[in-house]
């Protein structure tokens, strides 16, 4: 299993454990799943954080 998949499942499980029930829980799980996915892609080397930070610095 890749780091992306592990990160996604970790974020989803933590989100379900933190907020179980209702629309608010759905939003929390969605956000934590997205964070887990980004962390997993970074661990796999498929997300270049420096490029994202550089684009923010270029706008200033």
PDB file of N, CA, C and O in Angstrom, chain B, residues numbered from 101:
ATOM      1  N   UNK B 101       0.844  -1.169   0.000  1.00  0.00           N
ATOM      2  CA  UNK B 101       0.000   0.000   0.000  1.00  0.00           C
ATOM      3  C   UNK B 101       0.893   1.236   0.000  1.00  0.00           C
ATOM      4  O   UNK B 101       1.879   1.281   0.735  1.00  0.00           O
ATOM      5  N   UNK B 102       0.569   2.220  -0.795  1.00  0.00           N
ATOM      6  CA  UNK B 102       1.397   3.412  -0.899  1.00  0.00           C
ATOM      7  C   UNK B 102       1.132   4.364   0.270  1.00  0.00           C
ATOM      8  O   UNK B 102       0.133   4.238   0.979  1.00  0.00           O
ATOM      9  N   UNK B 103       2.032   5.301   0.450  1.00  0.00           N
ATOM     10  CA  UNK B 103       1.875   6.294   1.500  1.00  0.00           C
ATOM     11  C   UNK B 103       0.655   7.170   1.289  1.00  0.00           C
ATOM     12  O   UNK B 103       0.051   7.645   2.250  1.00  0.00           O
ATOM     13  N   UNK B 104       0.290   7.385   0.024  1.00  0.00           N
ATOM     14  CA  UNK B 104      -0.900   8.171  -0.277  1.00  0.00           C
ATOM     15  C   UNK B 104      -2.146   7.493   0.261  1.00  0.00           C
ATOM     16  O   UNK B 104      -2.985   8.140   0.888  1.00  0.00           O
ATOM     17  N   UNK B 105      -2.273   6.215   0.027  1.00  0.00           N
ATOM     18  CA  UNK B 105      -3.448   5.468   0.490  1.00  0.00           C
ATOM     19  C   UNK B 105      -3.463   5.396   2.014  1.00  0.00           C
ATOM     20  O   UNK B 105      -4.514   5.553   2.635  1.00  0.00           O
ATOM     21  N   UNK B 106      -2.315   5.162   2.607  1.00  0.00           N
ATOM     22  CA  UNK B 106      -2.239   5.088   4.067  1.00  0.00           C
ATOM     23  C   UNK B 106      -2.595   6.442   4.680  1.00  0.00           C
ATOM     24  O   UNK B 106      -3.331   6.501   5.666  1.00  0.00           O
ATOM     25  N   UNK B 107      -2.084   7.519   4.110  1.00  0.00           N
ATOM     26  CA  UNK B 107      -2.395   8.850   4.608  1.00  0.00           C
ATOM     27  C   UNK B 107      -3.866   9.190   4.477  1.00  0.00           C
ATOM     28  O   UNK B 107      -4.450   9.793   5.378  1.00  0.00           O
ATOM     29  N   UNK B 108      -4.466   8.807   3.361  1.00  0.00           N
ATOM     30  CA  UNK B 108      -5.888   9.058   3.158  1.00  0.00           C
ATOM     31  C   UNK B 108      -6.714   8.301   4.181  1.00  0.00           C
ATOM     32  O   UNK B 108      -7.600   8.885   4.805  1.00  0.00           O
ATOM     33  N   UNK B 109      -6.449   7.019   4.367  1.00  0.00           N
ATOM     34  CA  UNK B 109      -7.204   6.229   5.335  1.00  0.00           C
ATOM     35  C   UNK B 109      -6.978   6.707   6.760  1.00  0.00           C
ATOM     36  O   UNK B 109      -7.903   6.690   7.571  1.00  0.00           O
ATOM     37  N   UNK B 110      -5.776   7.128   7.072  1.00  0.00           N
ATOM     38  CA  UNK B 110      -5.504   7.641   8.413  1.00  0.00           C
ATOM     39  C   UNK B 110      -6.316   8.902   8.677  1.00  0.00           C
ATOM     40  O   UNK B 110      -6.925   9.036   9.738  1.00  0.00           O
ATOM     41  N   UNK B 111      -6.328   9.808   7.742  1.00  0.00           N
ATOM     42  CA  UNK B 111      -7.116  11.032   7.888  1.00  0.00           C
ATOM     43  C   UNK B 111      -8.600  10.753   8.021  1.00  0.00           C
ATOM     44  O   UNK B 111      -9.282  11.380   8.831  1.00  0.00           O
ATOM     45  N   UNK B 112      -9.102   9.819   7.234  1.00  0.00           N
ATOM     46  CA  UNK B 112     -10.520   9.477   7.313  1.00  0.00           C
ATOM     47  C   UNK B 112     -10.876   8.824   8.641  1.00  0.00           C
ATOM     48  O   UNK B 112     -11.907   9.146   9.232  1.00  0.00           O
ATOM     49  N   UNK B 113     -10.044   7.921   9.112  1.00  0.00           N
ATOM     50  CA  UNK B 113     -10.310   7.246  10.390  1.00  0.00           C
ATOM     51  C   UNK B 113     -10.249   8.243  11.543  1.00  0.00           C
ATOM     52  O   UNK B 113     -11.104   8.215  12.428  1.00  0.00           O
ATOM     53  N   UNK B 114      -9.252   9.119  11.541  1.00  0.00           N
ATOM     54  CA  UNK B 114      -9.168  10.130  12.589  1.00  0.00           C
ATOM     55  C   UNK B 114     -10.369  11.068  12.557  1.00  0.00           C
ATOM     56  O   UNK B 114     -10.885  11.466  13.601  1.00  0.00           O
ATOM     57  N   UNK B 115     -10.801  11.410  11.374  1.00  0.00           N
ATOM     58  CA  UNK B 115     -11.980  12.268  11.251  1.00  0.00           C
ATOM     59  C   UNK B 115     -13.236  11.598  11.782  1.00  0.00           C
ATOM     60  O   UNK B 115     -14.044  12.229  12.463  1.00  0.00           O
ATOM     61  N   UNK B 116     -13.397  10.322  11.469  1.00  0.00           N
ATOM     62  CA  UNK B 116     -14.558   9.592  11.986  1.00  0.00           C
ATOM     63  C   UNK B 116     -14.501   9.460  13.499  1.00  0.00           C
ATOM     64  O   UNK B 116     -15.525   9.567  14.174  1.00  0.00           O
ATOM     65  N   UNK B 117     -13.320   9.232  14.027  1.00  0.00           N
ATOM     66  CA  UNK B 117     -13.176   9.091  15.476  1.00  0.00           C
ATOM     67  C   UNK B 117     -13.409  10.425  16.181  1.00  0.00           C
ATOM     68  O   UNK B 117     -13.973  10.453  17.275  1.00  0.00           O
ATOM     69  N   UNK B 118     -12.983  11.532  15.568  1.00  0.00           N
ATOM     70  CA  UNK B 118     -13.103  12.846  16.193  1.00  0.00           C
ATOM     71  C   UNK B 118     -14.529  13.385  16.148  1.00  0.00           C
ATOM     72  O   UNK B 118     -14.966  14.047  17.089  1.00  0.00           O
ATOM     73  N   UNK B 119     -15.246  13.118  15.090  1.00  0.00           N
ATOM     74  CA  UNK B 119     -16.571  13.725  14.917  1.00  0.00           C
ATOM     75  C   UNK B 119     -17.505  12.753  14.231  1.00  0.00           C
ATOM     76  O   UNK B 119     -17.557  12.699  13.003  1.00  0.00           O
ATOM     77  N   UNK B 120     -18.238  11.990  15.009  1.00  0.00           N
ATOM     78  CA  UNK B 120     -19.124  10.979  14.433  1.00  0.00           C
ATOM     79  C   UNK B 120     -20.564  11.481  14.481  1.00  0.00           C
ATOM     80  O   UNK B 120     -21.163  11.581  15.551  1.00  0.00           O
ATOM     81  N   UNK B 121     -21.113  11.794  13.304  1.00  0.00           N
ATOM     82  CA  UNK B 121     -22.512  12.159  13.203  1.00  0.00           C
ATOM     83  C   UNK B 121     -22.756  13.541  12.623  1.00  0.00           C
ATOM     84  O   UNK B 121     -22.040  14.490  12.942  1.00  0.00           O
ATOM     85  N   UNK B 122     -23.759  13.652  11.778  1.00  0.00           N
ATOM     86  CA  UNK B 122     -24.220  14.926  11.251  1.00  0.00           C
ATOM     87  C   UNK B 122     -23.374  15.484  10.119  1.00  0.00           C
ATOM     88  O   UNK B 122     -22.368  14.904   9.709  1.00  0.00           O
ATOM     89  N   UNK B 123     -23.827  16.646   9.627  1.00  0.00           N
ATOM     90  CA  UNK B 123     -23.149  17.306   8.513  1.00  0.00           C
ATOM     91  C   UNK B 123     -21.795  17.853   8.938  1.00  0.00           C
ATOM     92  O   UNK B 123     -20.840  17.826   8.161  1.00  0.00           O
ATOM     93  N   UNK B 124     -21.710  18.348  10.169  1.00  0.00           N
ATOM     94  CA  UNK B 124     -20.434  18.853  10.670  1.00  0.00           C
ATOM     95  C   UNK B 124     -19.376  17.770  10.646  1.00  0.00           C
ATOM     96  O   UNK B 124     -18.223  18.033  10.302  1.00  0.00           O
ATOM     97  N   UNK B 125     -19.755  16.556  11.009  1.00  0.00           N
ATOM     98  CA  UNK B 125     -18.818  15.432  10.987  1.00  0.00           C
ATOM     99  C   UNK B 125     -18.366  15.149   9.559  1.00  0.00           C
ATOM    100  O   UNK B 125     -17.201  14.830   9.319  1.00  0.00           O
ATOM    101  N   UNK B 126     -19.288  15.266   8.621  1.00  0.00           N
ATOM    102  CA  UNK B 126     -18.931  15.052   7.217  1.00  0.00           C
ATOM    103  C   UNK B 126     -17.854  16.036   6.781  1.00  0.00           C
ATOM    104  O   UNK B 126     -16.891  15.655   6.116  1.00  0.00           O
ATOM    105  N   UNK B 127     -18.017  17.297   7.155  1.00  0.00           N
ATOM    106  CA  UNK B 127     -17.043  18.320   6.770  1.00  0.00           C
ATOM    107  C   UNK B 127     -15.691  18.053   7.434  1.00  0.00           C
ATOM    108  O   UNK B 127     -14.647  18.178   6.794  1.00  0.00           O
ATOM    109  N   UNK B 128     -15.714  17.685   8.719  1.00  0.00           N
ATOM    110  CA  UNK B 128     -14.470  17.392   9.429  1.00  0.00           C
ATOM    111  C   UNK B 128     -13.756  16.215   8.786  1.00  0.00           C
ATOM    112  O   UNK B 128     -12.546  16.267   8.566  1.00  0.00           O
ATOM    113  N   UNK B 129     -14.495  15.151   8.483  1.00  0.00           N
ATOM    114  CA  UNK B 129     -13.896  13.969   7.850  1.00  0.00           C
ATOM    115  C   UNK B 129     -13.340  14.326   6.472  1.00  0.00           C
ATOM    116  O   UNK B 129     -12.264  13.857   6.099  1.00  0.00           O
ATOM    117  N   UNK B 130     -14.047  15.133   5.732  1.00  0.00           N
ATOM    118  CA  UNK B 130     -13.578  15.555   4.416  1.00  0.00           C
ATOM    119  C   UNK B 130     -12.266  16.333   4.523  1.00  0.00           C
ATOM    120  O   UNK B 130     -11.327  16.083   3.767  1.00  0.00           O
ATOM    121  N   UNK B 131     -12.206  17.268   5.455  1.00  0.00           N
ATOM    122  CA  UNK B 131     -10.980  18.062   5.626  1.00  0.00           C
ATOM    123  C   UNK B 131      -9.816  17.209   6.114  1.00  0.00           C
ATOM    124  O   UNK B 131      -8.706  17.326   5.595  1.00  0.00           O
ATOM    125  N   UNK B 132     -10.052  16.363   7.097  1.00  0.00           N
ATOM    126  CA  UNK B 132      -8.968  15.517   7.598  1.00  0.00           C
ATOM    127  C   UNK B 132      -8.534  14.492   6.556  1.00  0.00           C
ATOM    128  O   UNK B 132      -7.354  14.147   6.483  1.00  0.00           O
ATOM    129  N   UNK B 133      -9.466  14.009   5.757  1.00  0.00           N
ATOM    130  CA  UNK B 133      -9.100  13.107   4.665  1.00  0.00           C
ATOM    131  C   UNK B 133      -8.223  13.800   3.634  1.00  0.00           C
ATOM    132  O   UNK B 133      -7.265  13.214   3.129  1.00  0.00           O
ATOM    133  N   UNK B 134      -8.555  15.055   3.322  1.00  0.00           N
ATOM    134  CA  UNK B 134      -7.746  15.813   2.372  1.00  0.00           C
ATOM    135  C   UNK B 134      -6.349  16.074   2.929  1.00  0.00           C
ATOM    136  O   UNK B 134      -5.361  15.990   2.201  1.00  0.00           O
ATOM    137  N   UNK B 135      -6.270  16.390   4.221  1.00  0.00           N
ATOM    138  CA  UNK B 135      -4.962  16.600   4.851  1.00  0.00           C
ATOM    139  C   UNK B 135      -4.164  15.305   4.838  1.00  0.00           C
ATOM    140  O   UNK B 135      -2.972  15.312   4.530  1.00  0.00           O
ATOM    141  N   UNK B 136      -4.810  14.197   5.168  1.00  0.00           N
ATOM    142  CA  UNK B 136      -4.125  12.905   5.134  1.00  0.00           C
ATOM    143  C   UNK B 136      -3.643  12.551   3.743  1.00  0.00           C
ATOM    144  O   UNK B 136      -2.560  11.990   3.581  1.00  0.00           O
ATOM    145  N   UNK B 137      -4.438  12.874   2.746  1.00  0.00           N
ATOM    146  CA  UNK B 137      -4.049  12.620   1.360  1.00  0.00           C
ATOM    147  C   UNK B 137      -2.827  13.450   0.977  1.00  0.00           C
ATOM    148  O   UNK B 137      -1.905  12.937   0.342  1.00  0.00           O
ATOM    149  N   UNK B 138      -2.812  14.724   1.355  1.00  0.00           N
ATOM    150  CA  UNK B 138      -1.670  15.576   1.043  1.00  0.00           C
ATOM    151  C   UNK B 138      -0.404  15.093   1.745  1.00  0.00           C
ATOM    152  O   UNK B 138       0.668  15.083   1.141  1.00  0.00           O
ATOM    153  N   UNK B 139      -0.511  14.698   2.993  1.00  0.00           N
ATOM    154  CA  UNK B 139       0.648  14.181   3.718  1.00  0.00           C
ATOM    155  C   UNK B 139       1.149  12.899   3.059  1.00  0.00           C
ATOM    156  O   UNK B 139       2.355  12.718   2.891  1.00  0.00           O
ATOM    157  N   UNK B 140       0.246  12.025   2.692  1.00  0.00           N
ATOM    158  CA  UNK B 140       0.637  10.781   2.032  1.00  0.00           C
ATOM    159  C   UNK B 140       1.319  11.020   0.700  1.00  0.00           C
ATOM    160  O   UNK B 140       2.302  10.354   0.376  1.00  0.00           O
ATOM    161  N   UNK B 141       0.805  11.967  -0.079  1.00  0.00           N
ATOM    162  CA  UNK B 141       1.441  12.277  -1.368  1.00  0.00           C
ATOM    163  C   UNK B 141       2.806  12.906  -1.158  1.00  0.00           C
ATOM    164  O   UNK B 141       3.724  12.660  -1.942  1.00  0.00           O
ATOM    165  N   UNK B 142       2.962  13.726  -0.099  1.00  0.00           N
ATOM    166  CA  UNK B 142       4.261  14.307   0.212  1.00  0.00           C
ATOM    167  C   UNK B 142       5.250  13.215   0.604  1.00  0.00           C
ATOM    168  O   UNK B 142       6.413  13.255   0.200  1.00  0.00           O
ATOM    169  N   UNK B 143       4.794  12.237   1.390  1.00  0.00           N
ATOM    170  CA  UNK B 143       5.665  11.136   1.784  1.00  0.00           C
ATOM    171  C   UNK B 143       6.068  10.281   0.588  1.00  0.00           C
ATOM    172  O   UNK B 143       7.174   9.741   0.556  1.00  0.00           O
ATOM    173  N   UNK B 144       5.178  10.153  -0.398  1.00  0.00           N
ATOM    174  CA  UNK B 144       5.492   9.403  -1.617  1.00  0.00           C
ATOM    175  C   UNK B 144       6.380  10.199  -2.575  1.00  0.00           C
ATOM    176  O   UNK B 144       6.895   9.649  -3.549  1.00  0.00           O
ATOM    177  N   UNK B 145       6.558  11.481  -2.302  1.00  0.00           N
ATOM    178  CA  UNK B 145       7.356  12.326  -3.189  1.00  0.00           C
ATOM    179  C   UNK B 145       6.582  12.815  -4.389  1.00  0.00           C
ATOM    180  O   UNK B 145       7.182  13.242  -5.375  1.00  0.00           O
ATOM    181  N   UNK B 146       5.271  12.764  -4.332  1.00  0.00           N
ATOM    182  CA  UNK B 146       4.443  13.194  -5.454  1.00  0.00           C
ATOM    183  C   UNK B 146       3.853  14.585  -5.239  1.00  0.00           C
ATOM    184  O   UNK B 146       3.040  15.046  -6.041  1.00  0.00           O
ATOM    185  N   UNK B 147       4.257  15.252  -4.164  1.00  0.00           N
ATOM    186  CA  UNK B 147       3.779  16.600  -3.874  1.00  0.00           C
ATOM    187  C   UNK B 147       4.988  17.465  -3.568  1.00  0.00           C
ATOM    188  O   UNK B 147       5.736  17.181  -2.633  1.00  0.00           O
ATOM    189  N   UNK B 148       5.185  18.517  -4.351  1.00  0.00           N
ATOM    190  CA  UNK B 148       6.319  19.408  -4.178  1.00  0.00           C
ATOM    191  C   UNK B 148       5.872  20.623  -3.373  1.00  0.00           C
ATOM    192  O   UNK B 148       5.302  21.569  -3.916  1.00  0.00           O
ATOM    193  N   UNK B 149       6.140  20.582  -2.075  1.00  0.00           N
ATOM    194  CA  UNK B 149       5.714  21.648  -1.181  1.00  0.00           C
ATOM    195  C   UNK B 149       6.465  22.938  -1.481  1.00  0.00           C
ATOM    196  O   UNK B 149       5.897  24.023  -1.352  1.00  0.00           O
ATOM    197  N   UNK B 150       7.710  22.845  -1.873  1.00  0.00           N
ATOM    198  CA  UNK B 150       8.493  24.052  -2.163  1.00  0.00           C
ATOM    199  C   UNK B 150       7.895  24.826  -3.342  1.00  0.00           C
ATOM    200  O   UNK B 150       7.964  26.055  -3.365  1.00  0.00           O
ATOM    201  N   UNK B 151       7.326  24.145  -4.293  1.00  0.00           N
ATOM    202  CA  UNK B 151       6.685  24.823  -5.420  1.00  0.00           C
ATOM    203  C   UNK B 151       5.441  25.578  -4.949  1.00  0.00           C
ATOM    204  O   UNK B 151       5.159  26.678  -5.423  1.00  0.00           O
ATOM    205  N   UNK B 152       4.703  24.981  -4.015  1.00  0.00           N
ATOM    206  CA  UNK B 152       3.516  25.639  -3.487  1.00  0.00           C
ATOM    207  C   UNK B 152       3.906  26.870  -2.673  1.00  0.00           C
ATOM    208  O   UNK B 152       3.260  27.913  -2.783  1.00  0.00           O
ATOM    209  N   UNK B 153       4.939  26.761  -1.871  1.00  0.00           N
ATOM    210  CA  UNK B 153       5.388  27.889  -1.053  1.00  0.00           C
ATOM    211  C   UNK B 153       5.979  28.984  -1.945  1.00  0.00           C
ATOM    212  O   UNK B 153       5.772  30.172  -1.699  1.00  0.00           O
ATOM    213  N   UNK B 154       6.704  28.579  -2.968  1.00  0.00           N
ATOM    214  CA  UNK B 154       7.297  29.539  -3.893  1.00  0.00           C
ATOM    215  C   UNK B 154       6.246  30.351  -4.635  1.00  0.00           C
ATOM    216  O   UNK B 154       6.446  31.540  -4.883  1.00  0.00           O
ATOM    217  N   UNK B 155       5.127  29.724  -4.993  1.00  0.00           N
ATOM    218  CA  UNK B 155       4.079  30.455  -5.711  1.00  0.00           C
ATOM    219  C   UNK B 155       3.410  31.479  -4.809  1.00  0.00           C
ATOM    220  O   UNK B 155       2.945  32.515  -5.287  1.00  0.00           O
ATOM    221  N   UNK B 156       3.356  31.203  -3.506  1.00  0.00           N
ATOM    222  CA  UNK B 156       2.795  32.171  -2.567  1.00  0.00           C
ATOM    223  C   UNK B 156       3.762  33.337  -2.395  1.00  0.00           C
ATOM    224  O   UNK B 156       3.328  34.486  -2.316  1.00  0.00           O
ATOM    225  N   UNK B 157       5.048  33.065  -2.336  1.00  0.00           N
ATOM    226  CA  UNK B 157       6.053  34.115  -2.177  1.00  0.00           C
ATOM    227  C   UNK B 157       6.130  35.000  -3.415  1.00  0.00           C
ATOM    228  O   UNK B 157       6.410  36.193  -3.297  1.00  0.00           O
ATOM    229  N   UNK B 158       5.887  34.440  -4.604  1.00  0.00           N
ATOM    230  CA  UNK B 158       5.954  35.210  -5.846  1.00  0.00           C
ATOM    231  C   UNK B 158       4.833  36.240  -5.942  1.00  0.00           C
ATOM    232  O   UNK B 158       4.974  37.247  -6.636  1.00  0.00           O
ATOM    233  N   UNK B 159       3.733  35.995  -5.257  1.00  0.00           N
ATOM    234  CA  UNK B 159       2.589  36.908  -5.326  1.00  0.00           C
ATOM    235  C   UNK B 159       2.815  38.182  -4.524  1.00  0.00           C
ATOM    236  O   UNK B 159       2.137  39.183  -4.759  1.00  0.00           O
ATOM    237  N   UNK B 160       3.753  38.164  -3.584  1.00  0.00           N
ATOM    238  CA  UNK B 160       3.976  39.342  -2.733  1.00  0.00           C
ATOM    239  C   UNK B 160       4.712  40.418  -3.439  1.00  0.00           C
ATOM    240  O   UNK B 160       4.975  41.471  -2.857  1.00  0.00           O
TER     241      UNK B 160
END
